[in-house]
Amino acid sequence: RKEGGGGGDRKDTPCCRRSRLLDSVPRKENGLEEAKKRVKDFTLRYMKQLTEGCGKAGCSNAGYCISASPEMGPLGRKDAIQKALLLVKQFKNRKLCNDV
């Protein structure tokens, strides 16, 4: 048992972070499995925006797509994953480009 009793803060475990992320995504009738698929889909789409861009000339999704913000440059894989997960949690799919 760790000093301070109580067994530590469960909020910081990867399992709890993942469940909070899943809780932030609206669910359909299929429950948890559908939510997991949506989180994965949104995350992969955000990662593409952050690493490759949407490819759309005149993209107006500044700060969320490198096609609109070439000065931000493509993110590395690790940074893209972290930012994509944060964007899913904060915005769900509201900051995704239509073409991604």
TIVEX-559067 format. One line per field, with one value per atom (N, C-alpha, C, CB): x, y, z; residue in three letters. Coordinates in Angstrom, 3 decimals. Glycine has a CB too. Example, Ala and Ser with C-alpha at 12.3 -4.5 7.8 and 13.67 -1.06 7.14 Angstrom:
BEGIN
c1	(13.190  12.300  13.200  11.308  12.850  13.670  12.900  14.084)
c2	(-5.690  -4.500  -3.300  -4.473  -2.250  -1.060  0.030  -0.598)
c3	(7.800  7.800  7.800  9.046  7.080  7.140  7.870  5.725)
marpa	(ALA  ALA  ALA  ALA  SER  SER  SER  SER)
//
This chain:
BEGIN
c1	(0.848  0.000  0.889  -0.962  0.509  1.305  1.080  0.968  2.087  1.983  0.818  3.290  0.094  -1.053  -2.364  -0.913  -2.272  -3.468  -4.347  -4.263  -5.405  -6.391  -6.038  -6.611  -4.834  -4.485  -4.198  -5.557  -4.035  -3.687  -4.915  -2.852  -4.669  -5.738  -6.026  -5.372  -7.171  -7.530  -7.786  -8.765  -8.018  -8.299  -7.127  -8.669  -5.910  -4.733  -4.337  -3.594  -5.073  -4.716  -5.171  -5.345  -4.436  -4.817  -6.243  -3.861  -6.688  -8.046  -9.083  -8.281  -8.889  -9.858  -9.824  -9.592  -8.632  -8.544  -9.296  -7.062  -9.137  -9.797  -11.310  -9.314  -11.803  -13.248  -13.820  -13.598  -13.087  -13.572  -13.636  -12.672  -12.668  -12.686  -13.902  -11.381  -14.155  -15.323  -16.612  -15.321  -16.639  -17.831  -18.102  -17.690  -17.057  -17.228  -17.816  -15.910  -17.872  -18.409  -19.857  -17.565  -20.770  -22.171  -22.318  -23.034  -23.178  -23.354  -24.668  -23.307  -24.645  -25.857  -26.370  -25.600  -27.307  -27.929  -26.946  -29.033  -25.877  -24.946  -24.009  -24.138  -24.094  -23.362  -21.869  -23.610  -21.136  -19.705  -18.934  -19.198  -19.270  -18.542  -18.670  -19.052  -19.855  -20.068  -19.264  -21.570  -19.234  -18.467  -16.978  -18.707  -16.471  -15.057  -14.732  -14.708  -15.626  -15.405  -15.392  -16.488  -16.296  -16.360  -15.115  -17.623  -14.655  -13.435  -12.261  -13.149  -12.144  -11.052  -11.139  -11.080  -12.323  -12.507  -12.160  -13.952  -12.696  -12.400  -10.905  -13.194  -10.273  -8.845  -8.018  -8.406  -8.310  -7.570  -7.769  -8.002  -8.971  -9.232  -8.506  -10.733  -8.508  -7.758  -6.258  -8.026  -5.765  -4.338  -3.979  -3.981  -4.844  -4.580  -4.544  -5.649  -5.488  -5.496  -4.214  -6.699  -3.725  -2.555  -1.240  -2.543  -1.223  0.027  0.085  0.207  -1.069  -1.101  -1.957  -1.616  -2.928  -3.891  -5.030  -3.215  -6.042  -7.194  -6.977  -8.466  -6.009  -5.706  -6.608  -5.797  -7.528  -8.480  -7.850  -9.785  -7.803  -7.305  -8.289  -7.138  -7.783  -8.641  -9.292  -9.693  -8.738  -9.268  -9.270  -8.428  -10.368  -10.496  -10.427  -11.801  -9.950  -9.909  -8.562  -10.148  -8.202  -6.909  -6.735  -6.773  -5.550  -5.225  -5.581  -5.916  -6.377  -6.816  -6.482  -8.297  -5.960  -5.606  -4.418  -6.815  -3.381  -2.199  -2.448  -1.035  -3.516  -3.861  -4.246  -5.012  -4.846  -5.241  -4.149  -6.517  -3.226  -2.173  -0.822  -2.469  -0.319  0.944  2.112  1.272  2.013  3.091  3.233  2.840  2.180  2.295  3.033  0.902  3.119  3.856  3.228  5.289  3.525  2.965  3.539  3.244  2.695  3.137  3.723  1.967  4.634  5.133  4.039  6.378  4.232  3.199  2.768  3.711  3.728  3.404  2.618  4.691  3.087  2.393  1.010  3.222  0.906  -0.382  -1.384  -0.205  -0.943  -1.837  -2.337  -1.115  -1.424  -1.805  -2.797  -0.565  -2.486  -3.377  -4.712  -2.711  -4.685  -5.922  -6.844  -5.607  -6.293  -7.106  -7.688  -6.270  -6.907  -7.391  -8.525  -6.236  -8.366  -9.410  -10.696  -8.918  -10.569  -11.766  -12.488  -11.384  -11.727  -12.324  -12.997  -11.253  -12.336  -12.863  -13.974  -11.759  -13.801  -14.693  -15.487  -13.899  -15.265  -15.843  -15.430  -17.410  -16.369  -16.000  -16.211  -16.798  -16.447  -16.776  -15.632  -17.228  -14.387  -13.246  -12.647  -12.174  -13.350  -12.866  -13.251  -13.437  -12.330  -12.637  -13.547  -11.332  -14.374  -15.301  -14.574  -16.300  -13.420  -12.716  -11.805  -11.904  -11.703  -10.784  -11.537  -10.109)
c2	(-1.182  0.000  1.238  0.002  2.225  3.447  4.312  4.229  5.144  6.061  7.007  6.841  7.362  8.232  7.459  9.065  6.116  5.278  5.467  5.568  4.746  4.900  4.219  6.319  3.688  2.947  3.789  2.022  5.091  5.912  6.453  5.117  7.304  7.958  7.186  9.418  6.551  5.723  6.570  4.883  7.862  8.719  8.804  10.101  8.543  8.677  7.388  9.163  6.310  5.061  5.118  3.844  4.457  4.476  3.992  3.622  3.012  2.474  3.570  1.288  4.346  5.384  6.517  5.927  6.873  7.913  7.458  8.234  6.198  5.669  5.695  4.232  5.302  5.273  6.682  4.552  7.668  9.043  9.524  9.970  9.128  9.493  8.869  9.050  7.604  6.933  7.583  5.432  8.019  8.665  9.997  8.870  10.625  11.923  11.815  12.640  10.606  10.408  9.957  9.371  10.631  10.204  8.752  11.100  8.026  6.604  6.361  5.784  5.366  4.930  3.694  4.638  3.002  1.839  0.721  1.307  0.579  -0.535  -0.358  -0.710  0.726  0.913  1.092  -0.206  0.427  0.614  0.272  -0.216  -0.801  -1.186  -0.125  -2.529  0.424  1.492  2.730  1.840  3.060  4.219  4.026  4.456  2.810  2.521  2.706  1.093  2.226  2.366  3.832  1.612  4.614  6.039  6.776  6.674  6.474  7.094  6.754  6.631  5.498  5.083  5.805  3.560  5.864  6.535  8.019  6.364  8.703  10.123  10.343  10.694  9.498  9.637  9.471  8.617  8.462  8.246  9.399  6.935  9.929  11.059  12.316  11.329  12.584  13.726  13.539  13.908  12.318  12.063  12.362  10.600  11.988  12.272  13.779  11.611  14.502  15.959  16.584  16.551  16.055  16.629  16.216  16.226  15.115  14.631  14.831  13.162  14.734  14.854  16.023  13.570  16.414  17.429  16.798  18.515  17.609  17.102  17.232  17.846  18.064  18.245  19.246  16.941  19.829  20.771  22.162  20.819  22.705  24.080  25.020  24.453  25.938  26.875  26.306  27.355  25.240  24.671  25.754  23.428  25.870  26.913  26.357  27.659  25.145  24.480  24.740  22.957  26.016  26.421  25.908  27.947  25.376  24.848  23.384  25.645  22.847  21.467  20.647  21.424  21.316  20.639  21.362  20.598  20.606  21.273  21.849  20.302  21.445  22.070  23.533  21.305  23.855  25.226  25.969  25.222  25.238  25.843  25.234  25.649  25.482  24.853  25.243  25.222  26.399  26.833  25.915  28.261  25.210  24.298  23.025  23.950  22.735  21.567  20.278  21.634  19.177  17.896  17.479  16.808  16.940  16.455  15.057  16.452  14.706  13.345  12.431  13.263  11.150  10.168  10.304  8.752  10.363  10.436  11.709  10.382  12.843  14.108  14.114  15.281  13.531  13.478  12.630  12.921  11.512  10.654  11.408  9.348  12.056  12.783  13.902  13.359  14.681  15.792  15.266  16.716  14.201  13.634  13.168  12.463  12.491  12.044  13.224  11.178  14.274  15.478  16.118  16.487  16.191  16.772  15.954  16.889  14.635  13.779  14.070  12.263  14.160  14.399  15.779  14.280  16.794  18.150  18.448  19.123  17.979  18.415  17.296  19.117  16.023  14.880  14.975  14.842  15.134  15.221  16.622  14.214  17.620  18.956  19.678  19.776  19.284  19.948  19.098  20.268  18.052  17.212  17.845  15.772  17.806  18.261  17.232  18.472  17.674  16.775  15.786  17.581  16.173  15.355  14.300  16.240  14.239  13.289  12.034  13.909)
c3	(0.000  0.000  0.000  1.224  -0.819  -0.902  0.319  -2.169  0.593  1.706  1.474  1.898  2.485  2.347  2.307  1.109  2.254  2.291  1.074  3.531  1.017  -0.031  -1.333  -0.282  -1.477  -2.675  -3.895  -2.991  -3.761  -4.917  -5.624  -5.889  -6.602  -7.337  -8.614  -7.656  -8.692  -9.848  -11.088  -9.534  -10.928  -12.075  -13.038  -11.606  -12.564  -13.402  -14.103  -12.584  -13.904  -14.566  -16.016  -13.838  -16.926  -18.342  -18.574  -19.144  -17.815  -17.972  -17.728  -17.001  -16.679  -16.343  -17.358  -14.943  -17.851  -18.880  -20.122  -19.226  -20.505  -21.696  -21.506  -21.998  -20.333  -20.138  -20.128  -18.836  -19.611  -19.659  -21.100  -18.821  -21.936  -23.340  -24.025  -24.033  -23.750  -24.333  -23.849  -23.979  -22.593  -22.059  -22.741  -20.564  -23.317  -23.954  -25.352  -24.014  -25.913  -27.259  -27.152  -28.055  -27.867  -27.819  -28.246  -28.709  -27.585  -27.869  -28.598  -26.572  -29.445  -30.117  -29.392  -31.633  -29.987  -29.343  -29.048  -30.209  -29.819  -29.655  -28.472  -30.906  -27.753  -26.524  -26.662  -25.666  -25.793  -25.654  -26.922  -24.521  -27.589  -28.802  -29.885  -29.327  -30.048  -31.029  -30.645  -31.141  -29.363  -28.896  -29.166  -27.392  -28.941  -29.212  -30.687  -28.775  -31.562  -33.006  -33.411  -33.795  -32.829  -33.163  -32.670  -32.558  -31.455  -30.941  -31.852  -29.489  -32.259  -33.140  -34.480  -33.355  -35.064  -36.349  -36.246  -36.839  -35.238  -35.063  -34.851  -33.879  -34.037  -33.753  -35.015  -32.703  -35.816  -37.063  -38.040  -37.716  -38.101  -38.996  -38.534  -39.085  -37.238  -36.719  -36.978  -35.204  -36.787  -37.036  -38.490  -36.694  -39.416  -40.827  -41.070  -41.723  -40.494  -40.633  -40.098  -39.910  -38.984  -38.322  -38.974  -36.870  -39.699  -40.296  -41.813  -39.976  -42.495  -43.954  -44.428  -44.564  -43.633  -44.037  -44.814  -44.874  -45.098  -45.850  -47.351  -45.442  -47.745  -49.157  -49.852  -49.856  -49.148  -49.731  -49.822  -48.896  -51.042  -51.216  -50.527  -52.748  -49.745  -49.045  -47.793  -49.964  -47.243  -46.004  -44.923  -45.549  -44.211  -43.186  -41.766  -43.370  -41.614  -40.312  -39.620  -40.475  -39.520  -38.961  -37.534  -38.987  -37.273  -35.961  -35.792  -34.920  -36.714  -36.611  -37.855  -36.358  -38.891  -40.136  -40.753  -41.127  -41.146  -41.690  -43.083  -41.738  -43.757  -45.035  -44.829  -45.720  -43.695  -43.369  -42.614  -42.550  -42.001  -41.180  -41.539  -39.669  -42.777  -43.175  -42.268  -44.607  -41.611  -40.713  -39.505  -40.242  -39.140  -37.995  -38.388  -37.439  -39.672  -40.140  -39.665  -39.683  -40.333  -39.905  -38.550  -40.960  -37.718  -36.414  -36.558  -35.401  -35.659  -35.586  -35.071  -34.689  -35.228  -34.849  -33.387  -35.096  -32.476  -31.048  -30.728  -30.203  -31.236  -30.991  -31.635  -31.520  -32.835  -33.529  -32.756  -34.946  -32.211  -31.428  -30.201  -31.003  -29.487  -28.280  -28.596  -27.595  -29.641  -29.984  -30.516  -31.029  -31.309  -31.846  -30.719  -32.791  -29.722  -28.583  -27.823  -27.635  -27.667  -26.995  -27.801  -26.791  -29.133  -29.976  -29.936  -31.411  -29.930  -29.827  -28.514  -29.914  -27.444  -26.130  -26.065  -25.032  -26.625  -26.538  -27.536  -26.734  -28.769  -29.846  -30.516  -30.878  -30.113  -30.812  -32.279  -30.658  -33.202  -34.612  -35.195  -35.409  -34.344  -34.816  -35.526  -33.671  -35.309  -35.948  -37.062  -34.912  -37.470  -38.576  -39.897  -38.479  -40.850  -42.208  -42.864  -43.050  -43.768  -44.456  -45.364  -45.271  -45.889  -46.878  -46.258  -47.776  -44.954  -44.319  -43.941  -43.074)
marpa	(ARG  ARG  ARG  ARG  LYS  LYS  LYS  LYS  GLU  GLU  GLU  GLU  GLY  GLY  GLY  GLY  GLY  GLY  GLY  GLY  GLY  GLY  GLY  GLY  GLY  GLY  GLY  GLY  GLY  GLY  GLY  GLY  ASP  ASP  ASP  ASP  ARG  ARG  ARG  ARG  LYS  LYS  LYS  LYS  ASP  ASP  ASP  ASP  THR  THR  THR  THR  PRO  PRO  PRO  PRO  CYS  CYS  CYS  CYS  CYS  CYS  CYS  CYS  ARG  ARG  ARG  ARG  ARG  ARG  ARG  ARG  SER  SER  SER  SER  ARG  ARG  ARG  ARG  LEU  LEU  LEU  LEU  LEU  LEU  LEU  LEU  ASP  ASP  ASP  ASP  SER  SER  SER  SER  VAL  VAL  VAL  VAL  PRO  PRO  PRO  PRO  ARG  ARG  ARG  ARG  LYS  LYS  LYS  LYS  GLU  GLU  GLU  GLU  ASN  ASN  ASN  ASN  GLY  GLY  GLY  GLY  LEU  LEU  LEU  LEU  GLU  GLU  GLU  GLU  GLU  GLU  GLU  GLU  ALA  ALA  ALA  ALA  LYS  LYS  LYS  LYS  LYS  LYS  LYS  LYS  ARG  ARG  ARG  ARG  VAL  VAL  VAL  VAL  LYS  LYS  LYS  LYS  ASP  ASP  ASP  ASP  PHE  PHE  PHE  PHE  THR  THR  THR  THR  LEU  LEU  LEU  LEU  ARG  ARG  ARG  ARG  TYR  TYR  TYR  TYR  MET  MET  MET  MET  LYS  LYS  LYS  LYS  GLN  GLN  GLN  GLN  LEU  LEU  LEU  LEU  THR  THR  THR  THR  GLU  GLU  GLU  GLU  GLY  GLY  GLY  GLY  CYS  CYS  CYS  CYS  GLY  GLY  GLY  GLY  LYS  LYS  LYS  LYS  ALA  ALA  ALA  ALA  GLY  GLY  GLY  GLY  CYS  CYS  CYS  CYS  SER  SER  SER  SER  ASN  ASN  ASN  ASN  ALA  ALA  ALA  ALA  GLY  GLY  GLY  GLY  TYR  TYR  TYR  TYR  CYS  CYS  CYS  CYS  ILE  ILE  ILE  ILE  SER  SER  SER  SER  ALA  ALA  ALA  ALA  SER  SER  SER  SER  PRO  PRO  PRO  PRO  GLU  GLU  GLU  GLU  MET  MET  MET  MET  GLY  GLY  GLY  GLY  PRO  PRO  PRO  PRO  LEU  LEU  LEU  LEU  GLY  GLY  GLY  GLY  ARG  ARG  ARG  ARG  LYS  LYS  LYS  LYS  ASP  ASP  ASP  ASP  ALA  ALA  ALA  ALA  ILE  ILE  ILE  ILE  GLN  GLN  GLN  GLN  LYS  LYS  LYS  LYS  ALA  ALA  ALA  ALA  LEU  LEU  LEU  LEU  LEU  LEU  LEU  LEU  LEU  LEU  LEU  LEU  VAL  VAL  VAL  VAL  LYS  LYS  LYS  LYS  GLN  GLN  GLN  GLN  PHE  PHE  PHE  PHE  LYS  LYS  LYS  LYS  ASN  ASN  ASN  ASN  ARG  ARG  ARG  ARG  LYS  LYS  LYS  LYS  LEU  LEU  LEU  LEU  CYS  CYS  CYS  CYS  ASN  ASN  ASN  ASN  ASP  ASP  ASP  ASP  VAL  VAL  VAL  VAL)
//
